[in-house]
Amino acid sequence: MADLIEYKCPSCGGKLEFNSAAQKMKCPFCLSEFDPADFLNSDDTLSEQQELPASPDAENGWTPSETEGLHVYQCQSCGGEVIGDETLGASKCPYCDNPVIMTGQFSGGLKPDIVIPFKLDKEAAKKALLQHMEGKPLLPKIFKSENHIDEIKGVYVPVWLFDAQADAAFRYQGKKIRRWTDQQYSYTETSVFSVDRAGTITFQNVPVDGSGKMDNTLMESLEPFDCKAAVPFQTAYLSGYMADRYDVDEQASLPRATERMKQSTRQEFAKTVQGYDAVNTEHEHIELTDAKARYALYPVWLLNTSWNGTKYTFAMNGQTGKFVGNLPSDKGKAWAIFFAVTAAVTVVSYLIGMLMR
Amino acid sequence: MEFFVPLMIGLVVGMVVLFSLLSQLKSVSQKHEASDYITPGSLQLKERQDRFVDKHTERQMIRQAPAPGGAPGSMPSGAPTSAHHSGVSGHAAPGGSILQNAPRPQQGGGLHIVDKPHNGK
């Protein structure tokens, strides 16, 4: 049973990791670089569904409830046990730090169609966190100095990408309003129109987070990812990063994609109704057809920091560098700014009022 | 009382500034649409009709400031207004126009003139 892949440098035998700057497999010891395509034969077994290894033995001190959903892999470099949950697809050996890829998580029907390789490295993520904290007057100063990064990891997040065509028909009520006055009356003339629009619009690669562990809102905040830069899936791209396989399937993900596509359909059709002073939607019918789903892995840097006993999670799009994460606020400073602005504007308004009399 | 309006302005501006600064700290939010994923140029309209349905006009008596000493011609506030109807029906004329993009009311469409009571403000 092939359960782990480790990429070794053909020159020196060192561990090979995917290097985001070079977009190649790179050996940190002899600095040799290799094209990921050179390692395609490592993925030959992925077309067949592989069994995942057994759960840890009760003999090793684990209770059955503790081992449920866990799998034990054996590191091919040092023989150490790598224990992962039921979705862990790539990690590092906790003993020798060698990157390991659990091929069983990406074999058969679990094989992703595409992967967007990391373009930005860990240093870029650290810099982005510092930039994220700049220019925010309400961020507690002490947060910047005291918070420390507990953990930073590059994760390939499983994502479902939906393509679909929306067949839509809308009926709107449009109103044109004209106003005029004469010596006695003011007039308001309202012309009412029935506006029909019907047609189609196409969506490509609408992403829905396929990982139950990952916060969906955080993933949506990192959008957009550029799927033009995606490449056919190869385990070599995962080397040196964490990866999970999906645990939310495409059927469960489809409603979220549908909801977003319908909302955009409404917006796009509404844009075609022009020349009115007021528009109301009276009727709509949206049907999504030709829906297709692809399974992809998206690159995300996750940074966890803690401050004042609270954990803060930040994330960076590993392709575009878009950085997101909510920050704490200094409530005392917020009230001080509010009262200062209120007082200043009140006094200025009062003085202007006095001058205008 | 003369300080009330400036205070209200100050409070509103203070709130706007506060919420604007607080919003800088929040960058995680759900996406409600998929506009980034629309295939460029894929919107194809098979039907595009703008049909005139109805036209109605409301008129409201303009309140005139009473002339000093109650000069003739001044209109007391809240004076009764008379309704005047004009035009035929409130429905679209048969075979109402089908317009593209720049709809205009069709001549002869339904026209109501409805007097709106003066609100006395």
Interface residues (C-beta under 8 A of the other chain):
Chain A: H132 G135 K136 P137 L138 L139 A169 G174 K176 T181 Q183 Q184 Y185 S186 Y187 T188 E189 T190 S191 V192 F193 S194 V195 D196 R197 A198 G199 T200 I201 T202 F203 Q204 N205 V206 P207 D215 N216 T217 L218 E220 S221 E223 P224 A257 E259 R260 M261 Q263 S264 Q267 E268 F269 T272 Q274 G275 Y276 F323 V324 G325 N326 L327 P328 S329 A334 I337 F338 F339 V341 T342 A343 A344 V345 T346 V347 S349 Y350 G353
Chain B: E2 F3 V5 P6 L7 I9 G10 L11 V13 G14 M15 V17 L18 L21 L22 Q24 L25 K26 S27 V28 S29 Q30 K31 H32 E33 A34 S35 D36 Y37 I38 T39 S42 L43 Q44 L45 K46 E47 R48 Q49 D50 R51 F52 V53 D54 K55 H56 T57 E58 R59 Q60 M61 I62 A92 N101 A102 P103 P105 G109
